[in-house]
Amino acid sequence: MVSRTPKRGGFGAGRGTYGEGPENPADADACREAALTLLDSAARSSGALVQRLKAKGYDESVAEETVDRLIEVGLVDDEAYARSMVRYCVGRQLGERGTIRELTRKGVDASLAARATEHARRAGLFTEAAYELGRRVAARTEGLDPSVRRRRLWSAGVRKGHGPDIIRQVAEDLLPLHDEA
């Protein structure tokens, strides 16, 4: 049986399981290569990229300089990343608060997260997401007591970061308490 050993900073780097980090934490070339490898696997915000490089063992200043250079050459674009993440979050039926929470968790600056979600809110994307969530809950709970259906919609809406006003509107539109015959 062939034994696989991780490359330096390889499988699980930053989690303390494998790898010993870089030979030289101040090696800008190695840091750049690590950053490019991380970007090759998934788009990342500048904040998340700096954190991952630091977790791999690179000096904070080297990681920040490396990411600044990648921003200059256009390989890291926080605004484009934020817009992409907003689309992803709306596709998962997240509300405005849930989207901001997800963006900041992914290393997007709080002010950029607020701007990106504000644009989506004005475009009505969060309202559409709330109604899509409501349609899914309605389909899943068909045949149940109306109050149970509404409670489940409220639970799902709050978990997804929707505000009470939109949840109330979706509930009134999609899950009436009394049959209208």
Backbone torsions as a table, in degrees:
resi	resn	phi	psi	omega
1	MET	NA	133.8	-179.4
2	VAL	-84.7	130.0	179.7
3	SER	-89.4	127.0	176.4
4	ARG	-95.1	126.7	175.3
5	THR	-115.0	141.4	-178.3
6	PRO	-72.2	151.8	171.9
7	LYS	-71.0	162.1	177.7
8	ARG	-55.7	124.2	-178.9
9	GLY	75.6	15.9	-173.4
10	GLY	-80.1	-130.1	-168.0
11	PHE	-48.2	117.2	173.4
12	GLY	85.9	10.6	178.2
13	ALA	-58.7	139.6	-178.8
14	GLY	90.0	-9.8	179.4
15	ARG	-110.0	-2.4	175.7
16	GLY	79.6	13.9	-176.9
17	THR	-99.7	-41.2	-179.2
18	TYR	-135.1	166.3	174.9
19	GLY	73.9	153.6	-178.9
20	GLU	-115.1	5.5	-177.5
21	GLY	85.6	-176.9	-177.1
22	PRO	-70.1	150.3	175.8
23	GLU	-63.3	-39.5	-179.9
24	ASN	-127.5	105.8	-178.1
25	PRO	-60.7	-15.4	179.9
26	ALA	-99.3	7.9	-178.3
27	ASP	-76.9	103.1	-176.5
28	ALA	-65.7	-36.3	-179.8
29	ASP	-65.7	-44.6	178.7
30	ALA	-65.0	-37.8	178.6
31	CYS	-64.3	-43.4	178.4
32	ARG	-61.3	-44.0	178.8
33	GLU	-62.2	-41.4	178.1
34	ALA	-64.1	-41.4	179.5
35	ALA	-64.0	-43.5	179.6
36	LEU	-65.0	-37.0	177.1
37	THR	-64.8	-42.7	178.0
38	LEU	-62.9	-42.5	-179.9
39	LEU	-69.2	-29.1	179.1
40	ASP	-66.7	-31.8	-178.5
41	SER	-82.7	-30.9	-179.4
42	ALA	-166.7	147.2	173.8
43	ALA	-65.1	146.3	-179.2
44	ARG	-144.2	155.3	172.8
45	SER	-78.7	163.1	179.9
46	SER	-62.9	-39.2	179.7
47	GLY	-63.5	-43.6	179.6
48	ALA	-67.1	-36.8	-179.6
49	LEU	-66.4	-43.5	177.2
50	VAL	-60.7	-44.4	-180.0
51	GLN	-61.6	-42.8	179.6
52	ARG	-65.1	-39.9	179.5
53	LEU	-66.9	-39.8	176.5
54	LYS	-64.4	-39.8	179.2
55	ALA	-65.3	-28.7	177.3
56	LYS	-75.6	-13.0	176.2
57	GLY	112.0	5.6	179.2
58	TYR	-81.4	148.6	176.8
59	ASP	-59.6	145.1	-178.8
60	GLU	-58.1	-44.1	-178.3
61	SER	-64.4	-38.8	179.0
62	VAL	-67.0	-42.3	179.3
63	ALA	-62.8	-44.8	-179.8
64	GLU	-65.7	-42.3	177.6
65	GLU	-63.0	-41.0	179.2
66	THR	-62.5	-46.6	-179.1
67	VAL	-67.3	-38.8	176.5
68	ASP	-58.9	-40.5	179.0
69	ARG	-67.4	-39.8	178.3
70	LEU	-66.1	-32.2	174.6
71	ILE	-66.7	-44.9	-179.6
72	GLU	-57.7	-41.3	-177.5
73	VAL	-87.0	0.1	174.0
74	GLY	87.1	11.6	178.7
75	LEU	-83.5	-19.0	175.0
76	VAL	-125.8	123.9	-179.5
77	ASP	-136.6	100.1	-176.1
78	ASP	-61.9	-36.8	-179.5
79	GLU	-66.6	-45.0	177.9
80	ALA	-63.8	-39.9	178.4
81	TYR	-63.0	-43.5	180.0
82	ALA	-62.8	-43.9	178.4
83	ARG	-61.4	-42.5	179.0
84	SER	-63.2	-43.0	179.0
85	MET	-66.0	-35.5	177.8
86	VAL	-63.3	-44.5	178.1
87	ARG	-60.7	-41.4	178.4
88	TYR	-62.0	-45.5	-178.7
89	CYS	-65.3	-41.2	178.3
90	VAL	-64.0	-38.0	177.0
91	GLY	-63.0	-26.2	176.8
92	ARG	-91.5	9.8	-179.8
93	GLN	63.3	29.2	175.9
94	LEU	-75.5	149.9	175.5
95	GLY	-89.2	-175.9	-177.3
96	GLU	-61.2	-47.4	179.8
97	ARG	-64.7	-40.7	178.3
98	GLY	-64.1	-36.3	179.4
99	THR	-69.7	-43.8	177.5
100	ILE	-61.2	-42.4	178.5
101	ARG	-59.8	-43.9	-179.7
102	GLU	-67.1	-41.9	179.8
103	LEU	-63.0	-45.5	-179.1
104	THR	-68.8	-33.4	175.8
105	ARG	-63.3	-32.1	-179.9
106	LYS	-86.5	9.3	174.2
107	GLY	89.6	11.5	178.1
108	VAL	-81.0	135.7	177.9
109	ASP	-55.2	139.5	-175.9
110	ALA	-58.1	-39.6	-179.5
111	SER	-69.3	-37.4	176.7
112	LEU	-67.4	-40.0	177.5
113	ALA	-61.0	-42.3	179.4
114	ALA	-64.6	-42.6	179.2
115	ARG	-64.0	-44.0	-178.0
116	ALA	-65.3	-40.4	179.9
117	THR	-74.1	-31.9	177.1
118	GLU	-62.2	-43.7	178.1
119	HIS	-60.2	-44.8	179.4
120	ALA	-66.0	-37.4	178.9
121	ARG	-63.6	-45.1	179.3
122	ARG	-63.2	-30.2	178.6
123	ALA	-80.5	-3.7	177.5
124	GLY	80.5	13.2	-176.5
125	LEU	-66.7	-35.5	-179.5
126	PHE	-73.3	-31.7	174.7
127	THR	-65.2	-45.1	177.1
128	GLU	-60.7	-41.2	179.7
129	ALA	-63.7	-40.0	179.5
130	ALA	-65.0	-41.3	178.7
131	TYR	-68.4	-36.9	176.4
132	GLU	-63.7	-43.8	176.2
133	LEU	-60.0	-43.9	179.0
134	GLY	-61.1	-41.4	178.3
135	ARG	-64.3	-39.0	179.3
136	ARG	-67.4	-42.9	178.5
137	VAL	-65.0	-41.9	179.7
138	ALA	-60.2	-43.0	179.8
139	ALA	-66.6	-39.9	-179.2
140	ARG	-69.9	-28.5	-173.6
141	THR	-107.1	11.8	-178.9
142	GLU	-55.8	135.1	179.4
143	GLY	93.6	-13.1	179.0
144	LEU	-84.1	166.7	176.7
145	ASP	-57.7	137.7	-178.1
146	PRO	-55.2	-36.7	-179.9
147	SER	-69.8	-33.3	176.0
148	VAL	-66.5	-42.8	179.8
149	ARG	-60.8	-44.5	179.4
150	ARG	-65.6	-41.4	178.7
151	ARG	-60.1	-42.4	179.1
152	ARG	-67.1	-36.7	175.2
153	LEU	-63.3	-45.3	179.3
154	TRP	-60.7	-43.5	179.7
155	SER	-61.5	-47.4	-179.6
156	ALA	-64.3	-43.2	-178.5
157	GLY	-62.6	-43.1	179.4
158	VAL	-66.9	-43.9	178.2
159	ARG	-58.5	-36.9	-177.7
160	LYS	-83.5	-3.6	175.1
161	GLY	88.0	24.9	176.0
162	HIS	-87.6	150.1	178.9
163	GLY	-79.8	160.2	-177.7
164	PRO	-62.3	-32.8	-178.6
165	ASP	-63.8	-46.3	-178.3
166	ILE	-72.1	-35.7	178.2
167	ILE	-63.3	-42.8	179.3
168	ARG	-61.6	-43.9	-179.7
169	GLN	-64.0	-44.3	179.0
170	VAL	-63.0	-42.5	179.8
171	ALA	-61.9	-43.2	-179.7
172	GLU	-65.8	-38.8	-177.3
173	ASP	-76.7	-37.8	-172.3
174	LEU	-104.5	-23.8	-175.5
175	LEU	-131.0	70.4	-179.4
176	PRO	-62.7	146.1	179.8
177	LEU	-72.5	-29.0	-178.5
178	HIS	-125.0	143.8	176.0
179	ASP	-66.5	133.3	178.7
180	GLU	-101.4	94.7	-175.8
181	ALA	-103.7	NA	NA
